[in-house]
Amino acid sequence: MRYKPRPRKKPHRINMEIRATKVRLIDEEKQQIGIVTIAEALEFAKKKELDLVEISPNADPPVCRILNYGKFLYSIQKKTHEAQKQQRKIHIKEIKFTPAIGDHDIEVKLKKIRQFLEDGDKVKVTIWLRGRQKRKPEMLGVMTKRIMGILTEFSEIESQPRNEKFSCSILIGQKKGGQDAKTKNP
């Protein structure tokens, strides 16, 4: 049995698909012609060799425009594509720490966290215990306090530390007004 694709539904009714008896007609220069019957509107469109498109079907009477439907769909598609390009997607990056980490390694990881925050991303900081460290769960609390103290200087804590059995995670974001603080204190 072969798969038969369904035809795509058009977002607008055009020409003979329009069901209303009277419509508010707008010509190709966006000038309002007035309220006319559907037969007159179709005749206007036919004379100009363009399509009659129902723009606002819920209005009373429905609003129809005379235009080239292919170009109209293309312009709508371009506008939605441009709007999507303008949106900024926020990613969550993760950085992991262990209690046995050296001071220099902490500095390197904090530098990377700052870089992620400047790029507009959020950072999930995870502190976790490995191997024999699991026998001393108090190490997790000490390391969490130490990292929290450092992070509050340049970032905003979005979710308080969430403790699991052998790990703790914190979600941080860029400090509000972070850009202003940089320009004031070079």
N, C-alpha and C positions, 0 to 999 in steps of 0.2 A: 504494500500500500504506500503510495507516494504522498509526501507531505505537500499540501497545497497552501501556500502562504495567503493569509488574509490581506485584502487590500487595505492600505493605510487610510485611516479616516482623516479627511481634511478638517482643519480647525475652523473653517468658515463655510457657510453655504454660498454657493456661487450660481449665478444665472437662473436656470430653471429649478434649482433646489430650494429657492426662497419661497416660503409658504405664505407669507403675509399678503393681504390684498392691497394695502397702501403702505408706502415706505417714505421716509424722509431721505431725499436724494442729495448727494454731494458729488460734484463733478471731479475731473482729474486734477484741477487746480485748487481743490479743496474749497470751492465756492458752493454755498448752499443754494440749491435750486428750489427746494420746497417739498411739500408733501404731494406725491403723485401716485398713481396706480402702478402696480407691478408691471403691467403691459407697457405703459409709457416709459418706465425706468429701463426695461429691457430694450426698448426701441432706441432710447438715448445711447445706451451702451453699444448697441449694434451699429449705429451710425458712426460712432467713433472707433469701432473695431477694438473695443476693450471689454473687460468683464464687469459684471455687476456683482459686487461682493457685499454680503451682509456683515457689517462691522459690529454693530451693537444689536443683537437679537432681542434683548430684554427690554429695550426702550419702547415707548408707545408713541408713535409707530416706530418699527425697527429702522435703524439708520443703515443706509446702503451707500457705497461709494463706487464710482466708475473708475477702474484702474486696471493695470496689467497685473493679473493675479500672481504670475510667476515671479515678477520683480518684487511684489509686495511680500511674498513668503521669504524671498531671499533677504530682504532688508530686515525682516523680523528675526531671521536666523542669525544675521550678522550682529544685531543688537544684543541678543542673548549670549552670543559667543564673547562679545566685548565685556559684557557684565560679568561673565564667569572669569575672564582674565583678570579683572580688577579685584576679585575676591582673594583674600589671603588665608591659606589653610594653615592652621596651627598644628604643629607636630609635637609629640611628647617624646623627648629624648631621655635616656636612662643612663645614669652614672652610678657605679657601685663602689662602695667603700667596705673595707674590713677593719676591725680594731687594730690589727698588726701592721697597718700601713705606715710608711715613713712620712716625715714632714714634707719632704720635697715632692713625693708622689701626691700628697694632698694638694699642694700648690698647683701642680700640673693639672689635676682634675678640676680644681676650682677655676683655673684659667679657661678650661674647656666649657665649664658651666656658664661662665660669664659670656663666652662667645655664643653659646646657644641662646642665651637670654637676649643678647643684642640682636640676634637674627629674628627675634620675635617668637621663638619656640618656648614651650614649657619644659621643665626638667623634672624628672622623677629621680630623686636621690634615694638609693637603697643602701642600707648598712646591714651587712649580713655576717653571720658567724660561720666559720668553717672548721671542720675536724674537731680538734681538742678544745677549740674556743667555745664549743657548745656546752661544755661542762661548767663554764663561767658566764651565765647569762647576764650578769651585772656589767660585763664589758660592753654589751650592746647599749645599755643606758648611758654609760660614760661617753662612748663614742657618739651617740646621738646628740647629747648635750653639747659636745665639742663642735660637731658639724653644724648644729642649729645656731650656735653663737656666731660662727663664721658666716653662715648663709644670710642671717638677718641683716648684716651690714650692707649687702648689695642686692638683695632680692626680697621678694614678698612671699611669705609662706601662705600657700593657698589651701593646703590641707594639713592639719596637725599630724605629727608622727603617728603612723598606724603600725602597731606592733603585731607581728605574727610570731610564731614559735621561736624561730632563730633569725628573724630579720625584722627590719623596720623601714618603712618607706615614707617619704615626704614629697609632696608635689609643690614645686615653687614656680613662680613666674616673675616677670620683670617688675621692678618697683614702679609704682605709679609716679609719674613725673620724673622718671629716671633720666630722660634726655635733658630735661631742664637742669638737673643737678650737675650733669657733665659740663654744660656750657657755663654755669656759674663758677665752678671750681675746676679750672683746667689743670 
